[in-house]
Amino acid sequence: MVGLAVIRNTWRSLTSMGTALVLLFLLALGAVPGALLPQRNLNASKVDEYLVQHPVLGPWLDRVQAFDVFSSFWFTAIYVLLFVSLVGCLTPRTLEHLRSLRATPVPAPRNLARLPKHATAQLPGEPAATAKTLAGRLRGWRTTIRSDDGVAEVSAEKGYLREFGNLVFHFALLGLLLAVAAGKMFGYEGNVIVIADGGPGFCSASPAAFDSFRAGNLVDGTALHPMCIRVNGFDAHYLPSGQATSYAADIDYQAGADLTSGQWRPYPLEVNHPLRLGGDRVYLQGHGYAPTFTVTFPGGQTRTATVQWRPDSPLTLLSSGAVRIDPPAGMYPDPRERRQHQIAIEGLFAPTKQLDGTLLSSSFPALNDPAVAIDIYRGDAGLDTGRPQSLFNLDPRLKEQGRLTKVKRTNLTAGQQVRLDDGTVVRFDGAVPFINLQVSHDPGQLWVLVSAMTMMAGLLVSLVVRRRRVWARITPATPGTVNVELGGLARTDNSGWGDEFERLTTRLLAGLDTTTQPVVTAGKEGPRT
């Protein structure tokens, strides 16, 4: 029995509205680290950088899953407890509200003069007829007439929409939680860099087509909406300070039947104006530049590579990166010899060059005067090892082991070239822009919007509508006249109830040829009905 009592009391505490409010506050508080700290599912490299910069605090934050806030055990626990608390709290309140909708207004208190608002008047007429007249003037109120020993009573109540709005608000909050959970379970998000001006484009056939892919808990990646995108051009406008004012990409896309017919459809992709296809949204997230290098090997054969480099400065788009180029097939029949003649290029790229001696920097983010400052290596660039490498940096282990040897350091502008000691020529051909696309699928997004709007509507109703009760007791006076006694009670907000009751009294008694002037008084506060 003691165990059942503990369980019952725990359930009552969990399903109270106070507990739901505390859990909602904790949920908002728990989301703060997710906004202030880098998150692994968004940018794993930022998390690694934070751990390096904070060797003491970082590991402790990692232990409590501060870098995976929204999938952490404690955030999930708060989320589930809030859901359970809302369900347990709303179920009895809904049943109680349904019962109140079916119930008739309560009888008048014995002493109406003890109510906060009270009025009396004497009218010509009969109790039953007067009661019917007063009830008819209470439009918008739920009324009932009771008669006993020649005394008629009118009971009226309004404001049922207040509790209805309150319930709508909380059910919409419940729907919001469900929609967010559905989005996390059935949604996915992928990022991919696509080179403009004749680049290879991108097709969302599988998660492997993305540079990074975050899938929901119930997404296995086999049912992605197929689409293909190619970027014809990119246009950006900047202030003199280098701050971007607008981005726009001229893209073509294929989806549905277009994939079999080969038809491409144009679309101007802009920031905050995504392309919507089959429940997916394609966002323009950012941009940068992909330098192009052409390597002419001693035998005259050439290889060209265009690879995106990482922007290190958001205002000037000074970028860093690396390029790896394999010799042509057949030039070195022995694979070991071929690996000794791979070319690797690492350095900086400036869209608008600015030189301080030989030190290269960028003065503006537009592609006005592109230049590179590069180190050229020869040897094993790690192309055959199968080991994953950073796209933007050469593997430092290859340099430390002597498998990659630096043979040249130079600055080049577009069209310039440099000759290596073995006759290999490396030419910088210029650069083309690239854009970062984010493909997002969230089946709960529409329901999040609907739930949020419903929450606001329910909250507005619960704030505007006020619960009111009024009673009228009509008793016989002299022959042909009756005494009317009115009482009113504000069940929620008392502000403005005095003026509202006086206006109501005037409206109810208007035109009934009162033989005495109605007297409105404020009675002593008695027990509320």
Buried (B, 14 or more C-beta within 10 A) or exposed (E): EEEEEEEEEEEEEBBBBEBBEBBBEBBEEBBEBBEEBBBBBBBEEBBBEBBEEEEEEBEEBBEEBBBBBBEBEEBEEBBEBBBBBBBBBBEEBBEEBEEEEEEEBEEBBEEBEBBBBBBBBBBBBBBBEBBBBBBEBBEEBBBBBBEEEEBBBBBBBBBBBBBBBBBBBBBBBBBBBBBBBBBBEBBBBBBBBBBBBEBEBBBBEEBEBBBBBBBBEEBEEEEBEBBBBBBBEBBBEBEEEBEBEEBBBBBBBBBEEBBEEEEBEEBEBBBEEBBEBEEBBBBBBBBBBBBBBBBBBEEEEEBEBBBBBBBBBEBBBBBBBBBBBBBBEEBBEEEEEBBBBBBBBBBBBBBBBBEEEEEBBBBBBBBEBBBBBBBBBBBBBBBEEEEEBEBBEBBEEBBEEEBBBEBBEBBBEBEBBBEBEEEBBBBBBBBBBBBBBBBBBBBBBEBBEBBBEBBEBBBEBBEEBBBBBBBBBBBBBEEEBBBBBBBBBBBBBEEEBBEBBBEBBEEBBEEBEBBEEBEBEEBEEBEEB
